[in-house]
């Protein structure tokens, strides 16, 4: 099963430069961990940029000794990334257990080291399998409350048999009822052709952590965990 997790930033323009060309204290660090329960895999990525609070983002290529590692393995720019303006250092690895530690270690051009240890979240589980998903409308899912972390948000990814995908609007955990019910909005705007009748969904929990060791400019981690896939009928 193929899945795509996107962490997107709204911007008007962007540029790219080498990390040794900027003030190291102004480098913002962005990490991501995405656990996929069906594949039992973790996708890990790291992105570095400056001017976070402006409309112009400058993405950085780590150069001249600056590097980022995960559990001692140096992360590299993968094929398909880095050819444009954005540099994403990433890798995919098997998950042994939820107790497994993932240690991002970033060394900047001033030889300062910022090390952060993170753990995976449990993937959300459906209490009842829903038969249909209505596009451009609300769908109600009933989840196992014990499978949700204390904070964060939920969403689901929908794919049809032609590998087209949609992501529901996220809802915060506090909007999940005591019985585990959550209503999601699916926006079908922008798709000219209808989706195939048969498809599948996966339920994901997302949690943003800003309390990490980083340069003065700051940093964050987006921790995401997605369930196995469930077959559904798609109502266009």
N, C-alpha and C positions, 0 to 999 in steps of 0.2 A: 504494500500500500504506500502510495506516495502522499506526502503531506508537506504543506508549506506553512511556515510560521513567519509572519512579517512584523517587524518592529519599524514603524514608519514615522518620519518627522515631517511636519508641515514647513515648507520653506519656499522662498521666492527665488533664491539663487544659491549656488554652492560652488566650492572650489576644492582643490586638493594640493597638499604640499608635504614636504618631508618633516618628520617630527623634530629633527635637529635645528630646524629653521624658526622655531617658536619658543616662547617662554614656557618652560616645562610646567610651571605652576598654573598655566592657563589651559592645560590639556584636560578635557573632560573624558572620563572613561565610562564606557557602556558595555556591560556584560549581559549575556543571555544564556539560559539553560532551558531546553525544551525536552521533556521526557515524553516518549510515545510508548504507551503500555502495550499496544498491539505488536510493535516491532521490538519492544524491550531495548530501545536505543535512546541515547541522549545526544542531542545536537547542541553544541556549545559554540558560542561566538563572542568576539570582542571587537569593539569599534572605538576609535579615538578621534576626537574632533575638538575644535575651539569655537569661540563665538556662539556658545549654546543659546544665549538669550537674545541674539539678534536675528534678523531675517536672512543673514548670509552665513551658511555653515561651511567651515573649512575642515574637511576630512584629512586625516593624517596617515601617511605611510611611515611605519616604524623603521628608522634608519640608524646607521652608525652605532650599533650596539644596543639600541633600544629594542625590547622584545616583550612578548607575552607568552606564558606557558600555562598549560592546564595539567595538573598532576605530574609536572616535570617534563611534559611533552610540549615542544615549541609549536605554537599555532602559526599556520601559514595562510596566505591568501589563496583561496581555492580557485579552480578554473571557473570562469564566469563572473568572478568578483575582481574588482581592482582594475578592470579594463576601462571603466568609466571614471566617475568622480569619487565613488565611495569605495573605501577599503574595509573589508570584513575579514578578520582572522577567525578561522573556524575549524571544527573537526566533528566527526560523528563517532561515537563509541558505544559499546554495550554497557548496560546498567546491571551491576551485580545485585544491588539491593537499594532500598530507600535510605539505608544507613551509610551508604558509600559517600565519602567526602569528595567534593570537587574543589580544588584549590587553584584559583587564578593568581598568577604571580606576574606582575607588570614591573619591568625595570625601565626607567626613563633614561634620557640622555645625560642627566646629572648623576647617574648611578644610584638614584634613590629607588627603593623597592617598595611596592604596595602589594600586599598579599591578602587575599580574601578567601575564606572557606565557606562553601555553600552546600546545601543538601537538597535533594529532590523532594517535591511534594507528592503525596498520594494522588493518583488520578481519580477524578470524580466518577461515580458509578450511578447508573440509572436504577431506580427502584422498580419502575415499570417501563417496558419497552413500548415506545409510541409507534403507532402504525403509519402515520402520515406527518408530513411537514408542509405547511401552507406558505408559499412564497408571497412576499409583499403583505404579510399579515403576522399575527401572533401565534406562536406554538407553545404549549405548556408541557414542560418536562417535570417528572417527579424523580428526585434524586435521593440517594442515601445521604442523610445529613452528616453522618459520621465520616464520610469520605471527603468532606470539604474542610479546608484549613480555616483558621479563625478570621482571616482577613483576605481581601482580594476581590476578584470578580470572576464571573462565569461567562462563557460563550460557547457556541458550537459551530463546527465546520461542516458544511454540506457539500457533497460531491455527487455528480451524476455519472452515468455510464460513459459519457464522453470526456470525463476528467475535468469538466468545468466545476468551479467551486465558488461558494459563497460563505461569508462569515457573518454570523448574527451579531447584532449590537450587544455589547457586554452589559451585564447587570451585576451590581455589587452583591456580595453574599448576604448582606442584611435584608435584601429584598426576597430572599428565599424563605418561604413560609416554614413554620414549625413542622409541617408534614413533608417538607422537602420539595414543594411545588415552586416552579419558577417559570415565568412567561417571557419568552424571547421574541424579539422583532426581527424578521428577515426581510431585507430590502432587496428586491429584484430589479431595481431601476438600472438601466444601462445594458441589460441583456435583451437583444432583439429576438433571438430564437428561444423557444421554450426549452426547459430542462427535460431530460428523459424522465419517464414516469418512475423508474426504479433508481434508487440512489442509496447513499449511506451517510451517516453523521458520526462525528466523534465529539465528545464533550470535553471541554478544556477549562482548567482553573488557571488563572493568571495572578501573579503577586509581584508587586514592585517593591524593591528594597533600596532605599536611598542611604541607609546607614552603613556605608562601606568605607574602607580605607582607600583614599584617592588623593590626587593632588588638590590644591586649594580650589580649583575650579569645580570640583565635585565629581560624582559618579553615581551610577545606579546599576542594579541587576534586575532583569525581568526573568522571573522564574515561572515556567509554564509546564503544566502536566496535562496530557491528553489521554483519554480513555481508548479502549478498543473501539472498533467500528460497529455500528448498529445499522441494519438494513431498514429503509423506510420507503414509502411511496411519496412522490413529490407532486403536490398540487400546484400547477402554474396559475 
